[in-house]
């Protein structure tokens, strides 16, 4: 059992951190590294008390915090168990946004508009080729839990009259296409790991410095004009990025010689038919 492999002084009153914080960090580490797997039974309060020589109130305070964070499920008669690990997948090579992709595998998806208005940003101005920009900041929820914050910059002339109400629980790309006639068809993306700032930590119910997956880039319409510059911070413990891969020689293979010969033959036949039809049209 997990508790048997843990040193008794892993929770130590001589350390400056409160005992419930030490116990919580110990349990959270076990959940994070998979030692305490989803659905596994946690030690009883009595077993934890005896192991570390701490009071029941300390154990209950640690468990209450983990329950509030969704890491532990508690119920009368069944004790405490590690909560199922909710993992949402995003295909970064697809142009569909986070809202559309989550709606296919999450129980419920919601979007909260945190801010909307004209603002300035040097990188967005360079990417979009204009100094007049609309700044849109949103928070995305899956199954009632905040999993991502999205900051999007849009050319102001492109989205005149855009309101927060029409973006609540909606896809920005769908609004751009349906209301403004701007289809988002292609773009460039890049991914990096970053620590959560104080603001992002607050918005995503994390601690400052917790890991986030940052997806950022520029999107264009069907004419190749840039229509958005965005940064999306995802909770690294909730969102997984899926990437399709193939061997380079398979991706850029030589054409089949027989197929080339048949296409060239078909082209000659079409030219011959066209030349025979031309006098008849005259």
Buried (B, 14 or more C-beta within 10 A) or exposed (E): EBBEEBEEEBBEEEEEEEBBBBBBBBBBEBBEEEBBEBEBEBBEBEBBBEBBEBEEEBBBBBBBBBBEBBBBBBEEEEEBBBBEEBEBEBEBEEBBBBBBBBEEEBEEBBBBBEEBEEBEBEEBBEBBEBEEBBBBBBBBBBBEBBBBBBBBBBBBEBBEEBEBEEBEEBBBBBBBBEEBEBBBBEBEBEBEEEEBEEEBBEBBBBEEEBEBBBBBBBBBBEEEEBBBBBBBBBBBBBBEBEEEEEEEEEEEEEEEEEEEEEEEEEEEEEEEEEEEEEEEEE
